[in-house]
Amino acid sequence: MTPQSLQSAVAPAEGIRHSPLARVRRVLPFLGPAFVASVAYMDPGNFATNIQAGADYGYMLLWVLLVSNLMAILIQSLSAKLGIASGMTLPQAIRANTGRRGNIALWLCAEAAAMATDLAEFLGAAVGMQLLFGLGLFPSAILTAIVSFAMLAVQQRGYTRFEMLIMAFVGIIGACFFVEVFIADPNPAGVLKGMLVPHMTTSAVYVAVGMVGATVMPHVVYLHSGLVQPRNRMLNGTSKREHFRRELVDIALAMNGAWLINSSMVIMAAAVFYASGTPVNGLEDAQATLQPLLGSAAAYAFGIALLASGLSSSTVGTMAGQMIVDGFMQWRVSVFVRRFITMVPALVVIALGTNTLTTLIASQVVLSLVLPFAVVPLVWLTSRRDIMGELVNSRLIRSLAVLVAAMVIGMNVLLLGVTAFG
């Protein structure tokens, strides 16, 4: 879409401004950035934690996903708002407003998040490739690397094409899991109770915090502030507040779609594995168990969804890593070089034969632990009028953002306590 056509779509004729069709036309050009960010909310790490939660605890932890989604909507909206108001990415804004030591410390935390994310996503894509085509895990990982390089090449040819590709992957993931839920025939009363009545046991804390780490992803907190930049540059005549309003529609559609897909993972695992008392010890185990319980269609749908999730989220994770090192350290690194470097740890894990489910859940807990180092600077920066101008956080939004940051920190303290003292 050219800048001229985008501007004509954004600013329709005055006579049709209030018609439903005109409103849709005004919002359509803004759909995309949040969908790219939302892919990280349904990556292979989510598969691992959600399936473990459903298989071990039934519908009990569905409320964790609901709360996490509300947190994700707020955090992603703040990230997008920072990018729109300041014209900077979150890493750039942190560098511009912190000292050298603070900047380096926050960069290292961001890199830890990006590496943990990349490990989960690359590993998950390789497992999906293995499940679908019957290859060994290491050859599947090499094939995954080739496909991910191809997807990065699409991103280099323009953001619009890349956003459309990612939205197609999101549609594939959603369709696969909705088919699985339909086949699994879950208990509606159990689903509603698990979603609306909070309940927690000590043994579930580790998985629950992993679910938060898998749902509120630190690397896309950095990324979303950059994804809105192309539209910033193209919409010269549109106010920043109006741009943000339309981006909120994108966020609401993408984040709630991701929540439904994540919930369907837990529901499927609860209805199939928990209900039958079948233990799950890995993603390969989950797919193999689905076939005798639900049939080959469900097993293939699981493999397709896992592969689509791993490929798309791995590509998005590489983009986030590039934005992190560029913003914090001003190092210009090719996205292809970044992809090559960050796939090495995943290849080592695969070569060592480490349990995939355990590795994926551990990576999500690492993400949860480093999440405050992205959220706290974001809340601080978006509450400063000198940076945000008219889009500075209101008192209500600032209070909610501080509450979310406190909840994230509190869950991490709880996790460390449970891990240390059993």
N, C-alpha and C positions, 0 to 999 in steps of 0.2 A: 504494500500500500504506500503510495507516494505521500509526501507532506501535504500537497495540495488536496488530494482526495481525503486525507485524514482530517484536515481542517474543515473541509466541506461537510464531512460526516459529523464533526464535533459541533459545528455551528450551522444548523439547518435554518431554513427560511423562517422568519419571525412568525408567519401565519400558521405554521404547523408545529411550532415549538412545543406545545402542550399536548399534542396527540400521542397516544401510546406508541405508534410506529416511530415517531420522531424521537421519543425517549430511548427506544431500543437502539436507533441509529446513533444516538449520541454516546451510548455506553459501549457499543460493540468494539470500537477502536481501542478501548481500554482493557478489554479482556485479553489475558495472556500472562502478564507478570506474576500474578498470584497463582496461576495454574502451574507455572514453572516452579515456583517455590513450593507448592503443595505436593509435588512429586516426592520431596524429601519426607513428607508426612505419611507416605505409604511405601517406604523403601523396604528392602529385605530385613532390616532391623525391626521394623514394625511387624513384619510377618512373624519373626521369631518370638518377640515379646507377646504379641497378641495371641498367637497359637498356644504358647506356653500358659498364658493367663487363662484362656478358655479351657485348655485340656486339664489344668491342675485345679482351677477354682470355679469352673462353670461360668455362670453369668455374673458372678459377684463383683468383678472389677470393671464392668461396663461404665459405671459412673466415673471412673478415673479418666476414661476417654472423653466423656462429656465435659468434665472440668478442664481437661487438657486442651480440648478444642476451643473452649471459650478463652483460655489463656493465649492460645495460638492466634486467634483472631485479633485480640488486643495487641499482642506483640508484633504481629506482621503489619497491622495498620500503623503502628508507631514507626516501624522501619520504613514503610512506604512514605509516610508523611515526612520523615527526616529527609529522604531523598528528594521529594518534591519541593520542600521548603528551602533546603540549603543548597541543592544542586550537588551535594557530596554523598558518597557512600558512607555507611557507618564507620568502616575502618579509616577513611579519610578524615571524617569528623573527629574521631578519637585522636588521631595523630595531630590534628590542628589544635586540639584543646587539652592535651595532656603533656606532661614532661617526657623526656626521652626514656627514662626507666619505666615509667608507667606504660608507655606505648609499647616497649619491647615485651613487658610482662603480659600485657593483654594480647599482643600478637602471638606469643607462644601458646597461650590458652586457645586462641582461635585456630592455630595450626593443629593443636591436639584434637580439637573438635573436627576439623576437616579430615585429619588422618583416620580417626576412629570411624567417621562417616564413610570414607572411601573404602575402608576395609570391609565394612558391613555390606555396602552396595555392590562392590566388585565380587565379593564372595557369594552373595545371594544370586547375582546374575549367572555366575559360573555353575552354581547348583541347579538353577532353572534350566540352563543349557544341558546339563548332564541328565536331568530328569526327562526332558523332552526327546533328546536324541540318543540317549544311551551311551554317551561317550564317557571316558574317564574324567575325573574332576579337573586334573591339570590341563588336558587338551581343551576341555570346556572353558577353562580360564583364559587360555591363549585365544580361542575363538571370540570370547567375550571382549578381550582387549582390542581385537581387530574391528569388531562392530562398534565399540565405543569410540574409537578413533574416527570411524565413518560418521558417527552422529556429531562429533565435534566439528567435522568438516562442514556439516549442514549449518551449524551455528555460525561458522565463519562467513557463510553466504548470506546472512541476514537474520535478525532477531525474529521477524514475523514468521518465516519458514520454520525456524526452530521451535517457536511457541506452538505453532500448529502441530508439529511432530509430537511434542510433549503432550499436548491436549489429546491427541490420538492415543498415546500410550495410557494416559489416565482413563480414557474411555474403555480401553481393553481390560485394564485391571478391574475397574468397577463392574463391567459386564461379567467377567469370570467369577467374581465373588458373589454377585447377586444370584447367578446360576447355582453356585454351591449352596447358598443359604436356602434357596427354593427347594433343592434336592434334600437338604438336611432336615427340613421341616422342624424348626426349633419350637420351643415352648414360649408363646407370646407373653404369658404372665411372668415367667422367669426372666425374660428379656427386659420387660418394663421395670420389674423390681430391681434387677441388677443395675439398670440405668439411672433410676430415680432415688433409690434408697442406699446411701453410702454405707459400706461395711468393709472392714479391714481386719485381717489377722496378722500376727507377727510374721508368720512364714510367707505371707504374700507381699511384704514390704519391698523386697528386692525386685520382684517382678513388676510391682506397681510403679516404683521409681523408674525402672527401665522403660515402662510404658510412657511415662512423662518425658523421659529423655528421647524416646523414639518419636514422640508426637510434637513436642516443642523443640525443634532442631536449631542449635545455635548457628550452624553455618548458613542457614537460609535467613536468619535474622540479619546477618551481614549482607547476604546476597540481594534481598528484596529491595534494599535501599538503592542498589545499582540497577536493578531490572526496570525501574520506572524512569531511568534517566533518558532513554531514547525518546519517550513521549514528552518529557520535559523540554527537550531540544526542538521537538517538532511542533509544539503547541504554543507558539509565541503569543497568540492573541487570547489565550484562555487563562483565567485567573488560577492561581495555585490552589485556592480553596475549592474551586469547581473541579479541577483535576483530581484532587483528593476525594471528593464526593464520588466521582465515577470509579476511582480505584477501589473504594470501599465495596462497590457492587462486585467487582472482580474478586476481592478478598472473601466476601460472604459466600459467593458461589463456589469458589475453589476450596476454601477451608471446610465448609459444611459437607461438600462432596467427599473430601478426604476423611472426615469424621464418619460418614456413613460406610465408607469402604473399610476403615479400621474396625468399626463396630461389627461389620459383617464377618470379619476374620475371627473375632472373639466368639460371636454367635455360632458360626460354623464349627469351631473347635469344641465349644461347649456342648452343642447338640450331637456331635459325632463322637469325640474322644472322651469327654467327661461323662457323658450319659452312659457310654458303654464300658467305662473303666479302663480304657485303652491308654497306656502310657505313651508319651511322645518324646523321643530322645534326639531328634534332629529333623531338619526340614525334609530330608530324604525319607525319613521314617514316616513323617506326616503324610507325604504324597503316596508312599507305598501302602499305608494303612487305609487311605481314602478309597483306593480301588475296590477292595473286597467289601467295604462298608457302604459306599455310595455308588460304585460303578466307575467305569473307565472315563466317562465324560467328566466327572468331578475331579478325577486325578489329573487328566490332561488340562482342565481349566486351571487347576492349582499351579501346574508347571508353567503354563503360558503366562499367568499373572505374575509369578515370581520372576520370570525372565524379563517381562516388560518392565516390571518394577526396578529390577537391578540395572538394566541398561539405561533407562531414563534417569534414575536418581544418581547413577554413577557419573553420567555426563554433567548433570546439574551440580553435583558435588565438586567436580573438577573446575567448573566455572566459578564456584564460590571460593575455592582455594586460590585461584588466580586473582580474584578480586581482593582477597584477604592480604596476600603478600604485596600486591600493588598498592593497596591503600595504607597499610601500616608501615611498610618499609620502602615504598616507591621503587620496588624492583620489578622491571618489566620481564616477565617470564612467559614464554610461549605456552599456550594452553595445552599443546601437544607434549611439550617437555614436562609440564606439570602432570599430565596424565601418565606419562611413562614412569616418573619418579614415584608417584603415589600408588601405582599398582604393584610395586615390588613387595611391600609388606604383605599384601593379600596373597601374592604368589608364594611367599615363604610359608604363610599359614597353611595354604592348600598343600604344599609339598610336604609339610610336617604331619599332615593327616589329622589336624586338630578337629574336635567335634564342632560342627558348624553352628548348631543351636547355641551351645555354650559361648562360643566366640561372639556370635551376633548379640546375645543378651549383654555380655560384658561390655561390648562396644557402646551399647545404648546407655549403660550405667555411666561410662566415661563421659558421654555426651551430657547426661544430666548433671554431672559434677562440674563441668565447665560452662554450663548454661548461664549461671549468674554473672559470669565475666563478660557476657554479651548483653544480657538484659539490663543490668544495673547501669552501664554507660549509656545504653539507649534511653532509659527513663530519664537519666540526668540531662542528656543533650536535648531531648525533645521537650524538656520543661524550661529551657532557656530561651527567653524572648529574643536575645541578640542573635541566636542561630535560627530560630523558627519563624520569627516575625508573627504574622497573623495566625499561623498554624500552631502556635505554642500550645502545649497541653492545658486544657481547662483544669480547674481545681478537682473536678470529679474524675477526669481521666487520669490526672496525676495521682490521685489517691488510689484508684484501681490499679494503676501500673505499679505503684509502690507495694500494694497488697500482693500482686502477682509475684513481684521480685522476692518479697518476704516468704511467700509460699514455696517458691523454688528453693531458696536457701534453707528453709525449714525442712523440706523433704530430703535435701542432701545431708543435713545434720542427722536426721532420723536414720537414713541409710547407713551412714558411717557408724552410728551407735548400734544398730542392729548387727552390722557386719562385725564390729569389734567385740560386742558382748553377747552375741547369739540371741 
